[in-house]
Amino acid sequence: MDKFIIKGNRKLEGKVKIEGSKNAALPIIFGTLLINKGETVLKNIPPLRDIYTSIKVMEYLGAKVSYDKKEHVMTINAENINQNTAPYELMRQMRASFLVLGPILVRMSEARVSLPGGCVLGARPVNFHITAFRALGATIEEKGGYVIAKGKPLKGGSVYFDRPSHTGTENLLYGAVMAKGKTYIANAACDPEVVDVANFLNKAGAKIYGAGTPNIVVEPVKNLKNVEYSVAGDRLVAGTYLMAGAITGGKVTITGCNGDDLTLVFHKLTEMGCEIFQKKSGITIKAPKKLNPISVTTFPYPGFPTDLQACIMACSCKSSGTSHIVETVFEDRYSHTMEMNRLGADIKITSNEAIIRGVKELNGAEVMASDIRAGAGIVLACLAAKGKSNVLRVYHIDRGYYQIEEKLSSLGADIIRTND
């Protein structure tokens, strides 16, 4: 099993190119199941573990998929979908696989989809998806660990999410684009990745209005056409590398990402004393000699992203005072705090709040990644620590970060991957 060996306390400087967004690429890949004629070409698809898992799911359902990992281009032909069941063996590997429910239901009038797996982050119920599809006229039951949905055809309707659901909104878009009648979605997720999915579907012929706002209207069409589409850059990976520059007192430039998607992240990094420069050539962060403490509350977009909570916490460990982080999105997203404390951090958890007292220095230790984003935050803490750290279970990090050790090395980090 691979691990990272990191010798920290080195200032990072240089430029990093950001690949396509995993959280946009995965739903777009599954969205191609709605296109029953021709080949769809997707560009800027990052070569990550979750992407390869999605290919297995697509091929199991009957799609033909080719992927050029060097060029980051995927070609999909979903004309001959012949399975309406997505089994646990594949679904357990990532939560995003539940997004096949909508497309399979539309294409085959019945879908049997295993309840998903992925990172363990407390309760992440699929009830938003189930309630939404019932509002479109589907009959749904849970049996033997599977969600069984039937609906021929789906009918337009009004759907209200109690809380903005990223994947719930995307799955509902799949069900609504060819339903009988108009669909209204209230309190929809506003994430840039949801906008990317809507843009893809619209390019394929859908009529989706209001993506990026809490209120979305979908006018039905008879079918979708095959298209060529390029996925937007990954704002979460971009934020991670910018914070790597911040925690090491360095100066890092990222390219390939829209800075408008990171407005609140920039605001918080500026509060910590960092300078942010946005140009056409890229986004640059220049860290201060000592970071200021910060108060952060995670919240659905446009709030501070929960997926960068571990990284901003790592930065807080090296600040000049006491920081407060409140997690409102997931119940159990502080697993990384124990590992950061092993590095010498001073973090205490009370309910959903983390209190971080900045320390003079962190020191290398053996730590492990419990999920994708926790792993990224732990790597950042190790980059700022004196001495050597071993980071175990890096397969979690590989699910969301392409060649992270190579990119960090190009910035001056002393990090290698080795087989344990």
C-alpha positions in Angstrom: 0.0 0.0 0.0 1.4 3.4 -1.0 2.4 6.1 1.4 4.0 9.6 1.3 7.2 10.4 3.0 7.4 14.2 3.6 10.3 16.2 5.0 8.6 19.4 5.8 9.3 23.0 6.7 10.1 24.1 3.2 8.7 27.2 1.5 6.7 26.3 -1.6 7.1 28.5 -4.7 6.1 28.1 -8.4 3.2 27.3 -10.7 0.7 24.4 -10.8 -1.8 23.6 -13.5 -5.2 22.5 -12.2 -7.0 19.6 -14.0 -10.7 19.3 -14.5 -13.1 19.1 -11.6 -13.8 15.5 -10.3 -17.1 16.6 -8.8 -18.2 18.0 -12.2 -16.6 15.2 -14.4 -18.3 12.3 -12.6 -21.9 13.6 -12.9 -21.3 14.7 -16.5 -19.9 11.2 -17.3 -23.1 9.6 -15.9 -25.2 12.2 -17.6 -24.1 10.9 -21.0 -26.3 7.9 -20.3 -29.2 10.1 -21.4 -27.8 10.4 -24.9 -28.9 7.4 -27.0 -27.3 8.2 -30.3 -23.7 8.8 -31.3 -20.5 9.5 -29.3 -20.0 12.2 -26.7 -16.5 13.5 -26.2 -15.6 14.9 -22.8 -12.4 16.9 -22.4 -10.4 17.9 -19.3 -11.4 14.7 -17.5 -8.8 14.1 -14.7 -7.2 10.6 -14.5 -8.3 9.8 -10.9 -9.3 6.7 -9.2 -13.0 7.7 -9.1 -12.9 8.4 -12.8 -11.7 4.8 -13.5 -14.4 3.5 -11.2 -17.0 5.5 -13.2 -15.8 3.9 -16.4 -16.4 0.4 -14.8 -19.9 1.5 -13.9 -20.6 2.8 -17.4 -19.3 -0.3 -19.1 -21.3 -2.6 -16.8 -24.4 -0.7 -17.9 -23.6 -1.3 -21.5 -21.8 1.9 -22.6 -18.7 1.9 -24.7 -16.0 4.1 -23.1 -12.5 5.0 -24.2 -10.2 7.2 -22.2 -7.0 8.9 -23.1 -5.4 9.6 -19.7 -2.6 11.6 -21.3 -4.9 14.0 -23.1 -7.6 13.8 -20.4 -10.2 13.0 -23.1 -13.1 10.5 -22.7 -15.3 9.2 -25.5 -18.7 7.6 -24.6 -21.2 5.8 -26.7 -24.3 5.0 -24.6 -26.6 3.8 -27.4 -26.8 0.2 -26.2 -27.5 0.5 -22.5 -28.7 -3.0 -21.5 -28.6 -3.1 -17.7 -30.9 -1.3 -15.3 -29.0 -2.5 -12.2 -26.0 -0.8 -10.6 -24.5 -3.4 -8.2 -23.1 -2.8 -4.8 -19.7 -4.2 -5.9 -19.2 -1.0 -8.0 -21.4 1.5 -6.1 -19.6 0.9 -2.8 -16.5 2.6 -4.1 -17.9 6.1 -4.4 -21.0 8.0 -3.5 -21.3 9.9 -6.9 -22.2 6.6 -8.5 -25.8 7.0 -7.2 -26.1 9.6 -10.0 -26.8 6.8 -12.4 -30.3 6.5 -10.9 -31.8 9.3 -13.0 -30.4 8.4 -16.4 -31.1 4.7 -16.0 -34.7 5.5 -14.9 -35.2 7.8 -17.9 -33.7 5.3 -20.4 -35.2 2.1 -19.2 -38.2 3.1 -17.1 -36.8 1.1 -14.1 -33.6 1.5 -12.2 -32.2 -0.8 -9.4 -29.3 1.1 -7.8 -27.4 0.0 -4.8 -27.1 2.4 -1.9 -23.7 4.1 -2.4 -20.4 4.1 -0.6 -17.5 6.5 -0.7 -15.9 8.6 2.1 -17.4 8.1 5.6 -18.5 11.5 6.6 -21.5 10.8 8.8 -25.0 10.8 7.6 -25.2 11.5 3.8 -28.7 10.3 3.1 -30.1 9.7 -0.4 -33.6 10.7 0.8 -33.3 14.0 -1.2 -33.0 12.0 -4.4 -35.9 9.7 -3.5 -38.2 12.5 -2.5 -37.4 14.4 -5.7 -38.1 11.5 -8.0 -41.4 10.7 -6.3 -42.3 14.3 -7.0 -41.8 13.4 -10.7 -44.2 10.5 -10.4 -41.7 7.6 -9.8 -42.6 4.8 -7.5 -39.6 4.0 -5.3 -38.9 1.3 -2.7 -35.8 0.2 -0.8 -35.1 -3.5 -0.7 -32.1 -5.5 0.1 -29.8 -2.5 0.0 -31.1 -1.3 -3.3 -33.2 1.6 -4.4 -35.7 0.4 -6.9 -37.3 3.2 -9.0 -40.0 2.8 -11.6 -41.6 5.5 -13.8 -42.8 5.5 -17.4 -42.8 8.3 -18.2 -41.6 10.7 -15.5 -43.8 13.8 -15.1 -42.8 17.4 -14.5 -43.5 18.8 -11.1 -42.4 21.0 -8.2 -39.5 19.9 -6.0 -38.3 21.6 -2.8 -35.1 20.6 -1.1 -35.0 21.0 2.6 -31.3 21.6 2.2 -29.4 22.3 -1.0 -28.2 18.9 -2.3 -25.4 18.9 -4.8 -25.9 15.3 -6.2 -29.7 15.5 -5.5 -30.0 18.6 -7.8 -28.0 16.9 -10.5 -29.9 13.6 -10.3 -33.2 15.5 -10.5 -32.0 17.4 -13.6 -31.4 14.1 -15.3 -34.9 13.0 -14.5 -36.5 16.3 -15.5 -34.9 17.0 -18.9 -37.1 14.6 -20.8 -40.1 14.4 -18.4 -43.7 15.1 -19.5 -44.1 18.7 -18.4 -42.1 21.5 -16.8 -40.2 21.0 -13.6 -39.5 23.6 -10.9 -36.7 23.1 -8.4 -36.6 25.2 -5.2 -33.6 25.5 -2.9 -31.4 23.9 -5.5 -27.7 23.6 -5.0 -25.8 26.5 -6.5 -22.3 24.9 -6.8 -20.2 25.6 -9.9 -20.2 21.9 -10.5 -24.0 21.9 -10.8 -23.7 24.8 -13.3 -21.2 22.7 -15.3 -23.6 19.8 -15.4 -26.5 22.1 -16.5 -24.2 23.7 -19.2 -23.4 20.2 -20.5 -27.0 19.2 -20.7 -28.0 22.4 -22.3 -25.3 22.0 -25.0 -26.8 18.5 -25.6 -30.2 20.1 -26.2 -31.8 20.4 -22.7 -33.6 23.5 -21.6 -32.5 24.3 -18.1 -32.8 27.8 -16.7 -31.5 29.3 -13.4 -28.6 26.9 -12.7 -26.3 28.5 -10.2 -29.3 30.0 -8.3 -31.6 28.4 -5.8 -34.5 28.3 -8.3 -34.2 26.1 -11.4 -36.7 25.6 -14.2 -36.5 22.7 -16.6 -38.5 22.6 -19.8 -38.7 19.1 -21.2 -37.2 18.1 -24.6 -37.8 14.8 -26.5 -34.1 13.8 -26.7 -30.5 14.9 -26.2 -27.8 14.9 -28.9 -24.2 13.8 -28.6 -21.8 16.7 -28.1 -18.2 17.7 -27.3 -17.8 19.4 -23.9 -14.9 20.5 -21.7 -15.2 20.2 -17.9 -14.3 23.2 -15.8 -11.2 23.3 -13.5 -11.3 21.9 -10.0 -11.8 24.7 -7.5 -11.2 22.4 -4.6 -7.8 21.2 -5.9 -7.0 24.9 -6.7 -7.8 25.9 -3.1 -5.6 23.1 -1.7 -2.5 24.3 -3.6 -3.1 27.9 -2.7 -3.3 26.9 0.9 -0.2 24.8 0.5 1.5 28.1 -0.4 -0.1 29.8 2.6 0.9 27.3 5.3 4.5 27.1 4.1 5.0 30.9 3.8 5.5 30.6 0.1 4.3 32.1 -3.2 2.2 29.8 -5.4 0.5 30.4 -8.7 -2.3 28.2 -10.1 -3.7 28.0 -13.6 -6.7 26.3 -15.1 -9.3 27.4 -12.6 -12.0 30.2 -12.5 -11.2 32.5 -9.5 -14.9 33.5 -9.3 -15.6 30.0 -7.9 -13.3 30.7 -4.9 -14.4 34.1 -3.8 -15.1 33.3 -0.1 -11.9 31.1 0.1 -9.9 34.2 -1.2 -11.6 36.3 1.4 -10.7 34.0 4.3 -7.1 33.7 3.1 -6.8 37.4 2.8 -8.1 37.7 6.4 -5.2 35.4 7.4 -2.8 37.9 5.9 -2.3 36.4 2.5 -2.2 38.5 -0.7 -4.2 37.2 -3.7 -3.4 38.3 -7.2 -5.8 37.4 -10.1 -4.6 37.7 -13.7 -5.4 36.0 -16.9 -2.2 34.1 -16.6 -3.2 32.6 -13.3 -4.0 33.2 -9.6 -1.2 33.8 -7.2 -1.1 33.7 -3.4 1.7 35.3 -1.4 1.8 34.3 2.2 2.8 36.5 5.2 5.6 35.6 7.6 2.9 34.5 10.1 -0.7 33.6 9.4 -3.5 35.4 11.3 -6.2 33.3 13.2 -9.5 32.8 11.4 -13.2 32.1 12.0 -14.8 29.9 9.4 -18.2 28.3 9.0 -18.7 25.7 6.3 -21.8 26.0 4.3 -23.2 25.0 0.9 -22.0 27.2 -2.0 -21.5 30.1 -2.1 -20.5 29.5 1.5 -17.0 28.2 2.5 -16.6 24.7 1.1 -16.6 21.8 3.5 -14.2 20.1 1.2 -11.5 22.7 2.1 -12.2 22.7 5.8 -9.3 20.3 6.6 -6.9 22.5 4.6 -7.9 25.8 6.2 -7.7 24.0 9.6 -4.1 23.0 8.8 -3.3 26.6 8.0 -4.9 27.6 11.3 -2.6 25.3 13.2 0.3 27.6 12.2 -1.5 30.9 12.9 -0.6 33.5 15.6 -3.7 32.9 17.7 -6.9 30.9 18.2 -9.1 30.0 15.3 -12.7 28.7 15.2 -14.1 26.4 12.6 -17.8 25.3 12.6 -18.8 22.4 10.3 -22.4 22.6 9.2 -22.4 20.3 6.1 -21.3 16.9 7.4 -21.7 15.3 10.8 -18.4 13.6 11.1 -15.8 15.6 9.3 -13.2 16.1 11.9 -11.4 12.8 11.6 -8.2 14.7 10.5 -8.0 16.6 13.8 -6.5 13.6 15.7 -3.9 13.2 13.0 -3.0 16.9 13.1 -2.7 16.7 16.9 -0.2 13.9 16.3 1.9 16.5 14.5 1.8 18.8 17.5 -1.3 20.8 16.7 -3.6 22.0 19.5 -7.2 21.2 18.3 -10.2 20.6 20.5 -13.6 19.6 19.2 -16.9 20.6 20.9 -20.0 19.4 19.0 -19.6 20.8 15.5 -17.0 23.4 16.4 -13.2 23.0 16.2 -11.1 25.3 18.3 -7.5 25.6 17.0 -4.8 27.3 19.0 -1.9 28.1 16.7 1.4 26.6 17.7 5.0 27.8 17.1 5.9 24.6 15.2 4.5 21.3 14.0 6.7 18.2 14.1 6.8 15.2 11.8 4.9 12.0 12.7 3.2 9.0 11.2 -0.4 9.9 10.2 -3.0 8.6 7.9 -5.7 9.9 5.6 -9.3 8.9 6.4 -10.9 10.5 3.3 -9.9 12.6 0.2 -10.1 16.1 1.7 -8.9 15.1 5.2 -5.9 13.5 3.5 -5.2 16.7 1.6 -5.3 18.8 4.9 -3.0 16.3 6.6 -0.5 16.6 3.7 -0.5 20.4 4.1 0.2 20.1 7.8 3.1 17.7 7.1 4.5 20.2 4.6 4.7 22.8 7.4 6.1 20.4 10.0 9.7 20.1 11.0 11.2 16.7 10.4 9.9 13.6 8.5 6.2 12.5 8.3 4.8 9.3 6.9 1.3 9.7 5.4 -0.6 6.3 5.2 -3.7 5.4 3.2 -2.9 7.8 0.4 -5.3 5.9 -1.9 -8.0 8.2 -0.4 -6.1 11.2 -1.6 -5.6 9.7 -5.1 -9.4 9.7 -5.5 -9.4 13.5 -5.7 -5.8 14.7 -6.5 -3.8 13.8 -9.6 -0.1 13.3 -9.0 -0.2 15.5 -5.9 3.3 14.4 -4.8 4.7 15.4 -8.2 3.0 18.8 -8.3 4.1 19.6 -4.7 7.6 18.5 -5.6 7.6 20.9 -8.5 6.9 23.7 -6.0 9.9 22.7 -3.9 8.3 20.2 -1.4 10.3 17.2 -0.3 7.7 14.5 -0.8 8.0 11.0 -2.3 5.6 8.1 -2.8 6.7 4.7 -1.8 5.1 1.3 -1.3 4.8 0.4 2.4 
